[in-house]
Amino acid sequence: LAGSVWALAPASPESEDASAPAALDGRNEYALSCAGFAFFTVLPLVSAFPLATLPSILGKRLSRAAAAWTFLASVVSFTLKDAAQRGRIHASTFVTLRKGLAAASAAHLLLVALKLCGADGGFSGLIAFYPAAMSRRKAAAASLVVHALALFAACTPPSKPEDS
C-alpha cells in the first residue's frame, strides 16, 4: 500500500515541467483521479452520515456499497497512470480500461446533471430526497471534480508515437 501511494508522486523532475512530453501523457491526471477515488472509497467506510453518502448521491442504503465502484475506479486510474508512465497507454487492454473509466464517470456526471436539471424534482428535489448529501456541498463538488478529471484524462489520450 505504501509503495502504491508513493508511486502516485511524479517519478522524474521532467514530469513536473508542463511542456515536457512526459507531462502530456495523462499520468498526472490519472494520479490525481486515483487519489481522489481512493479518498472517496475510504470516506463512506470511516465517516458518519451525512458525509458517508458522498460521492454516490445514492442515499444511505447504497452509499457504502458504492465504495466498491470508487475503489475499482481508483485501481483503474492507478493502472492507467502506470501504463502512461511506461508508454503503453495505447495497448488494447488500456484502451478498454480508459473506455470503461470514461463511461462510468460520464454516467455518474450525467446522472447528477439530470438530477440538477429536473429528474427527481431538480435542485429542490435533490435537497428533499438527498438532504444528507446536499448538506455537504463542498464535498459533493469535490466528488464531481474527481469524476470530471477522470473523464477528461480518459477521453484525451496522448497522440500515438510514430513508428520508426
C-alpha positions as CSV (number, residue, x, y, z in Angstrom):
1,L,0.0,0.0,0.0
2,A,2.8,2.4,0.9
3,G,4.5,1.7,-2.4
4,S,1.3,2.4,-4.4
5,V,0.8,5.7,-2.6
6,W,4.5,6.6,-3.2
7,A,4.1,5.7,-6.9
8,L,1.4,8.4,-7.3
9,A,4.1,11.1,-7.0
10,P,5.9,12.3,-10.1
11,A,8.6,9.8,-11.0
12,S,11.0,12.3,-12.5
13,P,11.6,16.0,-12.5
14,E,10.6,16.4,-16.2
15,S,7.1,15.1,-15.5
16,E,6.6,18.3,-13.4
17,D,7.5,20.5,-16.4
18,A,4.2,21.3,-18.2
19,S,5.9,21.5,-21.6
20,A,7.7,18.2,-21.3
21,P,6.3,15.2,-23.3
22,A,6.1,13.2,-20.0
23,A,3.6,15.7,-18.6
24,L,1.3,15.4,-21.6
25,D,0.7,11.6,-21.4
26,G,-2.0,11.8,-18.7
27,R,0.0,10.3,-15.9
28,N,-0.6,13.3,-13.6
29,E,-4.4,13.4,-14.3
30,Y,-4.6,9.7,-13.6
31,A,-2.6,10.0,-10.4
32,L,-4.9,12.8,-9.1
33,S,-8.1,10.8,-10.1
34,C,-6.6,7.7,-8.4
35,A,-6.0,9.7,-5.2
36,G,-9.5,11.3,-5.4
37,F,-11.2,8.0,-5.9
38,A,-9.2,6.4,-3.1
39,F,-10.3,9.2,-0.8
40,F,-14.0,8.7,-1.8
41,T,-13.6,5.0,-1.3
42,V,-12.5,5.3,2.3
43,L,-14.8,8.2,3.1
44,P,-18.1,6.2,3.4
45,L,-16.4,3.4,5.3
46,V,-15.0,5.6,8.1
47,S,-17.2,8.6,8.3
48,A,-20.7,9.1,9.7
49,F,-23.7,10.2,7.7
50,P,-24.3,12.6,6.0
51,L,-20.7,12.7,4.7
52,A,-20.8,9.0,4.0
53,T,-23.4,9.4,1.3
54,L,-20.8,11.1,-1.0
55,P,-19.8,10.7,-3.8
56,S,-22.5,8.4,-4.9
57,I,-25.6,10.5,-4.2
58,L,-27.4,7.3,-3.7
59,G,-28.7,7.8,-0.2
60,K,-27.9,5.9,3.0
61,R,-28.8,2.4,1.7
62,L,-26.4,2.3,-1.1
63,S,-23.6,4.7,-0.2
64,R,-21.3,2.3,1.5
65,A,-21.8,-0.3,-1.2
66,A,-20.9,2.3,-3.9
67,A,-17.4,2.4,-2.3
68,A,-16.7,-0.7,-4.3
69,W,-17.1,1.2,-7.5
70,T,-14.9,4.0,-6.4
71,F,-12.3,1.5,-5.3
72,L,-12.4,-0.1,-8.7
73,A,-12.1,3.4,-10.3
74,S,-9.1,4.1,-8.2
75,V,-7.4,0.9,-9.2
76,V,-8.1,1.5,-12.9
77,S,-6.8,5.1,-12.6
78,F,-3.6,3.8,-11.0
79,T,-3.2,1.2,-13.7
80,L,-3.7,3.8,-16.4
81,K,-1.2,6.1,-14.7
82,D,1.3,3.3,-14.7
83,A,0.6,2.5,-18.3
84,A,1.0,6.2,-19.4
85,Q,4.3,6.3,-17.5
86,R,5.6,3.2,-19.3
87,G,4.4,4.4,-22.7
88,R,1.8,1.6,-23.0
89,I,-1.4,3.7,-22.8
90,H,-2.3,2.7,-26.4
91,A,-2.2,-1.0,-25.8
92,S,-5.6,-2.7,-26.3
93,T,-6.0,-3.5,-22.6
94,F,-5.5,0.1,-21.5
95,V,-7.8,1.4,-24.3
96,T,-10.5,-0.8,-22.8
97,L,-9.8,0.4,-19.3
98,R,-9.9,4.0,-20.5
99,K,-13.2,3.5,-22.2
100,G,-14.7,1.9,-19.1
101,L,-13.4,4.6,-16.8
102,A,-14.8,7.3,-19.2
103,A,-18.2,5.5,-19.4
104,A,-18.6,5.1,-15.7
105,S,-17.5,8.7,-14.9
106,A,-19.7,10.1,-17.7
107,A,-22.7,8.1,-16.4
108,H,-22.2,9.5,-12.9
109,L,-21.9,13.0,-14.1
110,L,-24.9,12.6,-16.4
111,L,-26.9,11.2,-13.5
112,V,-26.1,14.2,-11.4
113,A,-26.7,16.6,-14.2
114,L,-30.1,15.0,-14.9
115,K,-31.0,15.4,-11.2
116,L,-30.0,19.0,-11.3
117,C,-32.0,19.7,-14.5
118,G,-35.3,18.2,-13.2
119,A,-35.2,14.5,-12.7
120,D,-36.2,13.9,-9.0
121,G,-37.6,17.4,-8.9
122,G,-34.5,19.4,-9.8
123,F,-32.3,21.1,-7.2
124,S,-35.2,21.3,-4.7
125,G,-35.7,17.5,-5.3
126,L,-32.1,16.9,-4.5
127,I,-32.5,18.7,-1.3
128,A,-35.7,16.9,-0.5
129,F,-34.6,13.3,-1.5
130,Y,-30.9,13.6,-0.6
131,P,-30.7,16.1,2.3
132,A,-27.6,14.4,3.8
133,A,-25.5,14.7,0.6
134,M,-26.7,18.2,-0.1
135,S,-25.7,19.3,3.4
136,R,-22.1,18.7,2.4
137,R,-22.0,20.7,-0.9
138,K,-18.2,21.2,-1.0
139,A,-17.5,17.5,-0.7
140,A,-20.2,16.8,-3.3
141,A,-18.5,19.3,-5.6
142,A,-15.1,17.7,-5.0
143,S,-16.5,14.3,-5.9
144,L,-17.8,15.8,-9.2
145,V,-14.4,17.3,-9.9
146,V,-12.7,13.9,-9.4
147,H,-15.2,12.3,-11.9
148,A,-14.7,15.1,-14.4
149,L,-10.9,14.8,-14.1
150,A,-11.1,11.0,-14.7
151,L,-13.4,11.6,-17.7
152,F,-11.1,14.3,-19.1
153,A,-8.0,12.1,-18.7
154,A,-9.7,9.0,-20.3
155,C,-11.1,10.9,-23.2
156,T,-7.9,12.8,-24.1
157,P,-5.2,10.2,-24.5
158,P,-1.8,11.4,-25.8
159,S,-1.2,11.1,-29.5
160,K,0.3,7.8,-30.7
161,P,4.0,7.9,-31.3
162,E,5.2,7.4,-34.8
163,D,6.7,4.0,-35.5
164,S,10.2,4.3,-37.0
